[in-house]
Amino acid sequence: MLLELHNICKSYPSPAGGAGLAVLKKIDLSIEQEERVAVVGPSGSGKSTLLNIIGTLDRPDGGSLHFDGTDLLQFTENRTARFRNRDVGFVFQLHHLLPQCTVLENVLIPTLPEKKKNIQRALHLLKRVGLSTHIHHRPGELSGGERQRVALVRALINKPRLLLADEPTGSLDEVSSLELVKLLTTINKQEKTTMLVVTHSLELAKLMDRVVLLKNGRLEPFRGKL
């Protein structure tokens, strides 16, 4: 098993004081190597919080989180940073590209200081997403769909074992969204990574191996219709 969560809990302080707001309540989740899982659920149900905990951007209040048998919650700060950089790729709803950098430079940021060794891989991936003629463009010169394709390549540049995507199509129009869905699933399968995606897109969810529902702080199999 690549990823195992057991009894993960997370609460946030109440603005009015008193008892905090419980966002995640004893979450259990296991994901196998190369499995593709979608998390769906109402807005504010804790989907992004769950993704951030798995990606070690946030810490749970309780529970255990193991990656390939290793307890991520016992990592030092430096080792956690290396894990995020080498083993995890992130794609967010907003691309978070640096506006002053070119497409190629943005893709290579996670590879610093070894970017020279990764230029050919970057060029190869950009070609696969149809952006080989845009490598010297800056984000402001790209469409929303093109910026998200750059973000996808950046997430994959270090050959991560786990790809985390938080509403990757949420800011796109229908045409761009469908294009990104196809690219995301096709390239992820070719790269042989494990993927966990938070999404409201039924088109994306139905392409996953499994769909789970996060509601009222608890995770359960999705029994709706895709």
Salt bridges, closest charged atoms under 4 A:
ASP28 OD1 - HIS6 ND1 3.05
GLU35 OE2 - ARG210 NE 2.88
ASP58 OD1 - LYS10 NZ 3.36
ASP68 OD2 - ARG161 NH1 3.03
GLU114 OE1 - ARG86 NH2 3.71
GLU114 OE1 - LYS117 NZ 3.97
GLU146 OE2 - HIS134 NE2 3.63
GLU167 OE2 - HIS200 ND1 2.48
GLU191 OE1 - ARG121 NH2 2.68
GLU191 OE2 - ARG128 NH1 3.22
GLU203 OE2 - LYS206 NZ 3.94
ASP209 OD2 - ARG36 NE 3.96
